[in-house]
Amino acid sequence: MTTAVPDSRIPAAVHRRRWAILGVLMLSLLIVVLDNSILNVAIKTISTPAPTGLGATQSELEWAINAYTLVFAGLLFSAGLLGDRLGRKKVLLGGLVVFGVGSALAAMSGSPAELIVFRAVMGLGAAFVMPATLAVLMNVFERDEQPKAIGIWAGGVGLAIAIGPITGGLLLDHFWWGSVFLINVPIVVLALGLMMWLVPDSRDPHPGRIDPVGVVLSVVGLVLLVYGIIRGGQLADFTDVTVLGTIAAGLAVLAAFVVFEKRSDHPSIDMTFFKNKVFSTAIGVIGLVFFALMGVTFFSVFYTQTVRGYSPLQTGLLMLPLAVAQIVFAPRARLVVDRFGNSAVCTAGMVLIAGMLAAFAVLDADTPIWILEVIFFFMGMGMAHVMTPLSVVIMQALPREKAGSASALSNTFRQVGGALGIAVLGSVLSTAYRSGIEDKLPAGAPHAAAESIEATLGLAARLGERGEALVGPAHDAFLHAMHVTALCGAGIALIGAVAMAVFLPGRQKGGHEGKEETELAVADH
């Protein structure tokens, strides 16, 4: 018997090996998520002057992260459509090859500019990997098993978050900074072999047309917006004409993108999906979760390594509770949703995330480190009870043939949220730090010395004994900036909690999907 569902379109052979296929898909996902979590531990090393690192400034570090996420986000939807049209397996294999090549080139970067370019190449490959993994999943599991499979898939993200920082720390303890990118290559080779052997191909019998104008408008708009935000933080002046002009231009291009998509007969993003409040809320909150999380992860590495003095490996181990909580709770989140409903579970999870972000405001230079561990654990628990249910809502909102598009839309908002989180919260951190350290710097100090704690400590090292007096004020200024940034992230998370409490469906009577699927049906049209 192929499946318990009478109208199954899944071949018996595929159905029998569906869990092995899920394992291969999670390996592909692992590479993409692993890369970002490894980089989070390595950013301090990369900011160190040569030969240890590349001497990257805070804004260059933000671009090294955002070059990846912006290309990733900008191309995700077109990549999903290409998978629907050409076949998800072909697109997955091609994306993995590009990602592997980009990783090898990034490892050999000789300057921050080269690293930014090669990170963009990695983002190009990842854009074709991420939506295809969920799309294949939706085509090898029946609807009744999809929540469980997505829960395990989401737990894989937690596993990658756990493995990444520890792997990065081990590599940085024994090799040069480029090894954190080179490690992707053997994993890519393994994934390619397993995928060619196990994973079936699938495609949409009625795929959409590619929308090159929409792709260009979305990428240009996002790059301008993020550049303006990062530049404002770099200058500590958001009233600067170039900053305001760039942000306004980005918003204008994004507005033009929305108008174009509404009028197009083959849009990258079908705007009618967003008429459904449940679908819109789920998509938007995923963006807010990553907005808060990526911004906090960015500054927490400087807190543990620069202020507290932990090594990259120790920092990776300190982040374990965040990952362990996701691995433990993500596959079980569906059971909690069955009992209490999407609205209650997701809202409680988001409130928990907000509370843990706010808790960063109590951390000081000598706070017992176990407090940070507790914060990370409960943050991971909150994420597991938000991301897994929302992923199920989004993926079941569209018919199976459109799985690539649904996955791409979810990941687009995830990546855009993360990129904006790094840009906005990174700029808040930079601005707050500059205001706290500027009057402590010696006369004639370069403007860039006040941009980040690493830049200030770099100046202190060059000044020798005279610079020792800067270390204490630099730590104090960073801690103040971290507290301000964490509270901003908590405020963003609370906005998401309110949206979910109002718009997500509650517990359903007579079946845990029932009404939810009816409410989402409009997304099919």
C-alpha positions as CSV (number, residue, x, y, z in Angstrom):
1,M,0.0,0.0,0.0
2,T,1.5,3.3,-1.0
3,T,-0.1,5.5,1.6
4,A,-3.0,5.9,3.9
5,V,-4.4,8.6,1.7
6,P,-6.5,7.2,-1.2
7,D,-5.7,9.9,-3.7
8,S,-2.0,9.7,-3.1
9,R,0.3,10.9,-6.0
10,I,3.4,9.6,-4.2
11,P,5.0,6.5,-5.8
12,A,5.4,3.5,-3.4
13,A,9.2,3.4,-3.8
14,V,9.5,7.1,-2.9
15,H,7.1,6.7,0.1
16,R,9.2,3.8,1.5
17,R,12.4,5.8,1.5
18,R,10.8,9.1,2.5
19,W,12.7,9.3,5.9
20,A,16.0,8.7,4.2
21,I,15.2,11.4,1.7
22,L,14.4,13.7,4.6
23,G,17.9,13.0,6.0
24,V,19.5,14.0,2.8
25,L,17.4,17.2,2.6
26,M,18.5,18.0,6.1
27,L,22.1,17.6,5.2
28,S,21.7,20.1,2.3
29,L,19.9,22.4,4.7
30,L,22.7,21.9,7.3
31,I,25.3,23.3,4.9
32,V,23.3,26.5,4.3
33,V,22.5,27.2,8.0
34,L,25.9,25.9,9.2
35,D,27.6,28.5,7.2
36,N,25.9,31.4,8.8
37,S,26.2,30.0,12.4
38,I,30.0,29.3,11.8
39,L,30.4,32.9,10.5
40,N,28.8,34.3,13.6
41,V,31.7,32.8,15.7
42,A,34.3,33.9,13.2
43,I,33.4,37.5,12.8
44,K,35.7,38.7,15.6
45,T,38.6,36.8,14.1
46,I,37.9,38.2,10.6
47,S,37.8,41.7,12.1
48,T,41.4,41.2,13.5
49,P,44.2,42.7,11.4
50,A,46.2,40.5,9.0
51,P,47.7,37.9,9.2
52,T,45.2,36.6,11.8
53,G,42.2,38.0,10.0
54,L,41.3,40.5,7.3
55,G,41.0,43.6,9.5
56,A,37.3,44.0,8.5
57,T,35.4,46.9,10.0
58,Q,32.0,46.5,11.6
59,S,30.3,47.7,8.5
60,E,32.3,45.4,6.3
61,L,31.4,42.5,8.6
62,E,27.7,43.5,8.3
63,W,28.1,43.4,4.5
64,A,29.9,40.0,4.6
65,I,26.8,38.7,6.3
66,N,24.3,40.7,4.3
67,A,25.8,40.1,0.8
68,Y,24.9,36.5,1.4
69,T,21.4,37.1,2.8
70,L,20.4,39.8,0.3
71,V,21.3,37.7,-2.8
72,F,19.7,34.7,-1.1
73,A,16.5,36.6,-0.3
74,G,16.4,38.4,-3.7
75,L,16.7,35.2,-5.7
76,L,14.8,32.8,-3.5
77,F,11.4,33.2,-5.2
78,S,12.8,32.9,-8.7
79,A,14.8,29.9,-7.6
80,G,11.6,28.4,-6.2
81,L,9.9,29.0,-9.6
82,L,12.8,27.5,-11.5
83,G,12.6,24.4,-9.3
84,D,8.9,24.1,-10.0
85,R,9.6,24.5,-13.7
86,L,12.9,22.6,-14.3
87,G,12.7,20.0,-11.4
88,R,13.6,20.5,-7.7
89,K,16.3,17.9,-7.8
90,K,18.2,19.5,-10.7
91,V,18.0,22.9,-9.0
92,L,19.1,21.5,-5.7
93,L,22.2,19.9,-7.3
94,G,23.1,23.0,-9.2
95,G,22.7,25.2,-6.1
96,L,24.9,22.9,-4.0
97,V,27.7,23.1,-6.7
98,V,27.6,26.9,-6.8
99,F,27.6,27.1,-3.0
100,G,30.6,24.8,-2.8
101,V,32.6,26.8,-5.3
102,G,31.7,30.1,-3.5
103,S,32.8,28.6,-0.2
104,A,36.2,27.6,-1.6
105,L,36.7,31.1,-3.1
106,A,35.6,32.8,0.2
107,A,38.2,30.7,2.1
108,M,40.9,32.2,-0.1
109,S,39.8,35.9,0.1
110,G,42.6,38.3,0.4
111,S,40.5,41.3,1.5
112,P,37.1,42.2,3.1
113,A,35.9,43.2,-0.4
114,E,36.7,39.8,-1.9
115,L,35.0,38.1,1.0
116,I,31.9,40.1,0.5
117,V,31.8,39.2,-3.3
118,F,32.3,35.5,-2.7
119,R,29.8,35.5,0.1
120,A,27.3,36.8,-2.5
121,V,28.2,33.8,-4.7
122,M,27.5,31.5,-1.8
123,G,24.1,33.3,-1.4
124,L,23.4,32.6,-5.0
125,G,23.9,28.9,-4.5
126,A,22.0,28.8,-1.2
127,A,19.0,30.5,-2.9
128,F,18.5,27.4,-5.0
129,V,19.1,24.9,-2.1
130,M,16.8,26.2,0.6
131,P,13.4,26.3,-1.1
132,A,14.0,23.1,-3.0
133,T,14.5,21.2,0.3
134,L,11.1,22.0,1.7
135,A,9.5,21.6,-1.8
136,V,10.9,18.1,-2.1
137,L,9.7,17.3,1.5
138,M,6.2,18.4,0.6
139,N,6.2,16.1,-2.4
140,V,7.5,12.9,-0.6
141,F,5.3,13.2,2.5
142,E,1.5,13.0,2.7
143,R,-0.4,15.9,4.2
144,D,-1.0,14.1,7.6
145,E,2.8,13.4,8.0
146,Q,3.9,16.9,6.8
147,P,3.7,18.6,10.2
148,K,5.9,15.9,11.8
149,A,8.4,16.0,8.8
150,I,8.6,19.8,9.0
151,G,9.1,19.6,12.7
152,I,12.1,17.3,12.2
153,W,13.3,19.6,9.4
154,A,13.1,22.6,11.7
155,G,15.0,20.5,14.4
156,G,17.7,20.1,11.8
157,V,18.1,23.9,11.7
158,G,18.6,23.7,15.5
159,L,21.2,21.0,15.0
160,A,23.1,23.2,12.5
161,I,23.0,26.1,14.9
162,A,24.6,23.8,17.5
163,I,27.2,22.3,15.2
164,G,28.2,25.5,13.5
165,P,29.6,27.6,16.3
166,I,31.4,24.5,17.8
167,T,32.8,23.5,14.4
168,G,33.8,27.1,13.8
169,G,35.5,27.4,17.2
170,L,37.5,24.1,16.6
171,L,38.6,25.3,13.2
172,L,39.7,28.7,14.4
173,D,41.6,27.2,17.3
174,H,43.7,25.0,14.9
175,F,43.5,26.7,11.4
176,W,43.2,30.0,9.7
177,W,39.9,31.9,9.5
178,G,39.2,30.7,5.9
179,S,38.8,27.1,7.2
180,V,35.3,28.1,8.3
181,F,34.3,28.3,4.7
182,L,36.4,25.5,3.3
183,I,34.7,23.0,5.6
184,N,31.6,23.4,3.4
185,V,33.2,21.7,0.4
186,P,33.4,18.1,1.7
187,I,29.9,18.3,3.0
188,V,28.7,19.6,-0.4
189,V,30.4,16.6,-2.1
190,L,28.7,14.1,0.3
191,A,25.3,15.8,-0.1
192,L,25.6,15.7,-3.9
193,G,26.3,12.0,-3.9
194,L,23.5,11.0,-1.6
195,M,21.0,13.3,-3.4
196,M,21.7,11.8,-6.8
197,W,21.2,8.3,-5.3
198,L,18.1,8.9,-3.2
199,V,16.1,12.0,-4.0
200,P,13.4,11.9,-6.6
201,D,12.8,14.7,-9.0
202,S,9.5,16.6,-9.0
203,R,8.1,19.7,-10.8
204,D,4.9,21.8,-11.1
205,P,2.9,20.7,-14.2
206,H,1.8,24.3,-14.5
207,P,4.8,26.4,-13.4
208,G,4.9,30.2,-13.4
209,R,7.0,32.3,-15.7
210,I,10.2,33.8,-14.5
211,D,10.0,37.5,-13.6
212,P,13.4,39.2,-14.2
213,V,12.1,42.7,-13.7
214,G,10.6,41.8,-10.3
215,V,13.9,40.1,-9.3
216,V,16.0,43.2,-10.2
217,L,13.6,45.6,-8.5
218,S,13.6,43.5,-5.2
219,V,17.4,43.1,-5.1
220,V,18.1,46.7,-5.9
221,G,15.5,48.0,-3.4
222,L,16.8,45.8,-0.6
223,V,20.5,46.6,-1.2
224,L,19.7,50.4,-1.2
225,L,17.7,50.1,2.0
226,V,20.2,48.0,3.8
227,Y,23.1,50.1,2.6
228,G,21.4,53.3,3.9
229,I,20.7,51.8,7.3
230,I,24.3,50.4,7.7
231,R,25.8,53.7,6.5
232,G,23.6,55.6,9.0
233,G,25.0,53.4,11.8
234,Q,28.6,53.9,10.5
235,L,28.2,57.7,10.6
236,A,26.0,57.6,13.7
237,D,23.9,60.1,11.9
238,F,20.6,59.0,10.2
239,T,19.9,62.6,9.2
240,D,22.8,62.7,6.8
241,V,21.6,63.5,3.3
242,T,23.2,60.5,1.7
243,V,21.8,58.1,4.3
244,L,18.2,59.5,4.0
245,G,18.5,59.6,0.2
246,T,19.6,56.0,0.0
247,I,17.0,54.7,2.4
248,A,14.3,56.7,0.5
249,A,15.5,55.4,-2.8
250,G,15.4,51.8,-1.5
251,L,11.8,52.2,-0.2
252,A,10.8,53.8,-3.5
253,V,12.2,50.9,-5.5
254,L,10.5,48.4,-3.2
255,A,7.2,50.2,-3.6
256,A,7.7,50.0,-7.4
257,F,8.3,46.3,-7.0
258,V,5.0,45.8,-5.2
259,V,3.1,47.9,-7.8
260,F,4.8,45.9,-10.7
261,E,4.0,42.6,-9.0
262,K,0.3,43.5,-8.6
263,R,0.0,44.4,-12.3
264,S,2.2,41.5,-13.7
265,D,0.5,38.4,-15.2
266,H,3.5,36.3,-14.0
267,P,4.7,38.0,-10.7
268,S,7.6,36.7,-8.6
269,I,5.3,37.1,-5.6
270,D,1.6,36.6,-6.0
271,M,0.3,39.5,-3.9
272,T,-3.2,37.9,-3.6
273,F,-1.6,35.5,-1.0
274,F,-1.4,38.4,1.4
275,K,-5.1,39.0,1.4
276,N,-5.3,36.1,3.8
277,K,-4.6,37.5,7.3
278,V,-3.4,34.1,8.7
279,F,-0.9,33.6,5.9
280,S,0.3,37.2,6.0
281,T,0.8,37.1,9.8
282,A,2.7,33.8,9.6
283,I,5.0,35.1,6.9
284,G,5.5,38.5,8.6
285,V,6.3,37.1,12.0
286,I,8.9,34.7,10.6
287,G,10.7,37.9,9.3
288,L,10.4,39.5,12.8
289,V,11.8,36.4,14.5
290,F,14.9,36.5,12.4
291,F,15.1,40.3,12.6
292,A,15.5,40.0,16.3
293,L,17.6,36.8,16.4
294,M,20.2,37.8,13.8
295,G,20.7,41.2,15.3
296,V,21.2,39.7,18.8
297,T,23.5,37.0,17.6
298,F,25.7,39.6,15.9
299,F,26.4,41.5,19.2
300,S,26.5,38.4,21.5
301,V,29.7,37.1,19.9
302,F,31.5,40.4,20.7
303,Y,30.1,40.2,24.2
304,T,31.4,36.6,24.8
305,Q,34.7,37.0,23.0
306,T,35.7,40.6,23.5
307,V,34.2,41.6,26.8
308,R,34.2,38.2,28.5
309,G,37.4,36.9,26.9
310,Y,36.1,33.5,25.7
311,S,37.8,31.8,22.7
312,P,35.8,31.1,19.5
313,L,35.4,27.4,20.6
314,Q,34.2,28.4,24.0
315,T,31.8,30.8,22.4
316,G,30.4,28.0,20.2
317,L,29.9,25.8,23.3
318,L,28.1,28.7,25.1
319,M,25.6,28.8,22.3
320,L,24.7,25.1,22.6
321,P,21.7,25.7,24.8
322,L,20.0,27.7,22.0
323,A,20.4,24.8,19.6
324,V,19.6,22.0,22.1
325,A,16.3,23.7,23.0
326,Q,15.4,23.8,19.3
327,I,16.4,20.2,18.6
328,V,14.3,19.0,21.6
329,F,11.2,21.2,21.2
330,A,10.9,21.7,17.4
331,P,9.7,18.2,16.6
332,R,7.2,18.3,19.5
333,A,5.8,21.7,18.8
334,R,3.0,20.2,16.7
335,L,1.7,18.2,19.7
336,V,1.4,21.5,21.7
337,V,-0.4,23.1,18.8
338,D,-2.8,20.2,18.6
339,R,-3.7,20.8,22.2
340,F,-3.7,24.6,22.5
341,G,-3.9,25.9,18.9
342,N,-1.5,28.0,16.7
343,S,-2.4,31.4,18.2
344,A,-1.7,30.5,21.9
345,V,1.5,28.5,21.2
346,C,3.1,31.0,18.8
347,T,2.1,34.0,20.9
348,A,3.6,32.4,24.0
349,G,6.7,31.5,22.1
350,M,7.2,35.0,20.8
351,V,6.6,36.5,24.2
352,L,9.3,34.2,25.6
353,I,11.7,35.3,22.8
354,A,11.0,38.9,23.6
355,G,11.6,38.3,27.3
356,M,15.0,36.6,26.6
357,L,16.0,39.5,24.3
358,A,15.2,41.9,27.1
359,A,17.2,39.8,29.5
360,F,20.4,40.7,27.6
361,A,20.0,44.1,29.2
362,V,20.9,42.7,32.6
363,L,24.2,41.1,31.4
364,D,27.4,42.9,32.5
365,A,31.1,42.3,32.3
366,D,31.0,40.0,35.4
367,T,27.5,38.5,35.3
368,P,27.6,34.7,36.0
369,I,27.8,33.0,32.6
370,W,25.1,30.5,33.5
371,I,22.6,33.3,33.2
372,L,23.5,33.7,29.5
373,E,23.1,29.9,29.1
374,V,19.6,30.1,30.6
375,I,18.7,33.0,28.3
376,F,19.9,31.0,25.2
377,F,18.0,27.9,26.2
378,F,14.6,29.7,26.7
379,M,15.2,31.7,23.5
380,G,15.6,28.4,21.6
381,M,12.5,27.0,23.2
382,G,10.6,30.1,22.1
383,M,11.9,29.8,18.6
384,A,10.9,26.1,18.3
385,H,7.3,27.0,19.3
386,V,7.1,29.8,16.8
387,M,9.0,28.6,13.7
388,T,7.7,25.1,13.4
389,P,3.9,25.9,13.6
390,L,4.3,28.9,11.3
391,S,6.3,26.8,8.8
392,V,3.4,24.3,8.7
393,V,0.8,27.0,8.3
394,I,2.7,28.5,5.3
395,M,3.6,25.2,3.6
396,Q,0.0,23.9,3.8
397,A,-1.5,27.2,2.6
398,L,-0.6,26.3,-1.0
399,P,-1.2,23.2,-3.1
400,R,1.6,20.7,-3.3
401,E,2.5,21.7,-6.8
402,K,3.4,25.2,-5.5
403,A,5.5,23.9,-2.7
404,G,8.7,25.6,-4.1
405,S,6.9,29.0,-4.2
406,A,5.6,28.6,-0.6
407,S,9.0,27.6,0.7
408,A,10.7,30.4,-1.2
409,L,8.3,33.0,0.1
410,S,8.8,31.8,3.7
411,N,12.6,31.9,3.3
412,T,12.5,35.2,1.6
413,F,10.9,36.9,4.6
414,R,13.2,34.9,6.9
415,Q,16.3,36.2,5.1
416,V,15.1,39.7,4.6
417,G,14.2,39.9,8.2
418,G,17.6,38.7,9.2
419,A,19.4,41.1,6.9
420,L,17.4,44.0,8.1
421,G,17.9,42.8,11.7
422,I,21.7,42.9,11.3
423,A,21.5,46.3,9.5
424,V,19.1,48.0,11.8
425,L,20.2,46.5,15.2
426,G,23.8,46.6,14.0
427,S,23.4,50.3,13.3
428,V,21.7,50.9,16.7
429,L,24.6,49.1,18.3
430,S,27.2,51.2,16.4
431,T,25.4,54.5,17.1
432,A,24.9,53.8,20.8
433,Y,28.5,52.7,21.1
434,R,29.9,55.8,19.3
435,S,27.9,58.1,21.6
436,G,29.4,56.3,24.7
437,I,33.0,56.2,23.6
438,E,33.6,59.3,21.4
439,D,34.5,61.7,24.2
440,K,36.8,59.1,25.8
441,L,39.1,58.8,22.7
442,P,42.3,60.9,22.5
443,A,42.4,64.0,20.4
444,G,43.1,63.3,16.7
445,A,41.8,59.7,16.9
446,P,40.4,58.5,13.5
447,H,36.6,58.6,13.1
448,A,36.5,54.8,12.5
449,A,38.0,54.1,16.0
450,A,34.6,54.9,17.5
451,E,32.6,52.6,15.1
452,S,33.0,49.4,17.1
453,I,34.6,48.0,20.2
454,E,37.1,46.1,18.0
455,A,38.1,49.3,16.3
456,T,38.6,51.1,19.6
457,L,40.7,48.2,21.1
458,G,42.7,48.1,17.9
459,L,43.6,51.8,18.4
460,A,44.4,51.1,22.1
461,A,46.8,48.3,21.0
462,R,48.6,50.7,18.6
463,L,48.9,53.3,21.3
464,G,50.6,50.9,23.7
465,E,50.6,51.9,27.4
466,R,48.7,55.1,26.6
467,G,45.9,53.0,25.1
468,E,45.3,50.8,28.2
469,A,43.1,53.5,29.6
470,L,40.7,53.0,26.7
471,V,39.9,49.3,27.4
472,G,37.6,49.9,30.4
473,P,35.5,52.7,28.7
474,A,35.3,50.6,25.5
475,H,33.8,47.7,27.5
476,D,31.4,50.0,29.3
477,A,30.3,51.7,26.1
478,F,29.7,48.3,24.4
479,L,27.7,47.0,27.3
480,H,25.5,50.1,27.2
481,A,25.0,49.7,23.4
482,M,24.2,46.0,23.8
483,H,21.5,46.8,26.3
484,V,19.9,49.4,24.1
485,T,20.1,47.1,21.1
486,A,18.6,44.1,23.0
487,L,15.7,46.2,24.2
488,C,15.0,47.3,20.6
489,G,15.0,43.6,19.5
490,A,12.6,42.8,22.4
491,G,10.2,45.5,21.2
492,I,10.2,44.1,17.7
493,A,9.5,40.6,19.0
494,L,6.5,41.9,21.1
495,I,5.0,43.4,17.9
496,G,5.1,39.9,16.4
497,A,3.5,38.4,19.5
498,V,0.5,40.9,19.3
499,A,0.1,40.2,15.6
500,M,-0.1,36.4,16.2
501,A,-2.5,36.8,19.1
502,V,-4.9,38.8,16.9
503,F,-4.7,37.0,13.6
504,L,-3.6,33.4,14.0
505,P,-6.4,30.8,14.4
506,G,-7.0,29.3,17.9
507,R,-7.6,25.7,18.8
508,Q,-9.9,23.9,16.3
509,K,-12.7,21.6,17.4
510,G,-13.1,18.3,15.6
511,G,-9.6,18.2,14.1
512,H,-6.5,20.2,14.5
513,E,-6.4,21.3,10.9
514,G,-10.0,21.8,10.0
515,K,-10.9,25.4,10.0
516,E,-7.3,26.5,9.6
517,E,-7.1,24.9,6.2
518,T,-10.4,26.5,5.1
519,E,-9.2,29.9,6.2
520,L,-6.0,29.4,4.2
521,A,-7.7,28.1,1.1
522,V,-8.0,31.6,-0.4
523,A,-4.2,31.5,-0.8
524,D,-4.7,29.0,-3.5
525,H,-6.4,31.5,-5.8
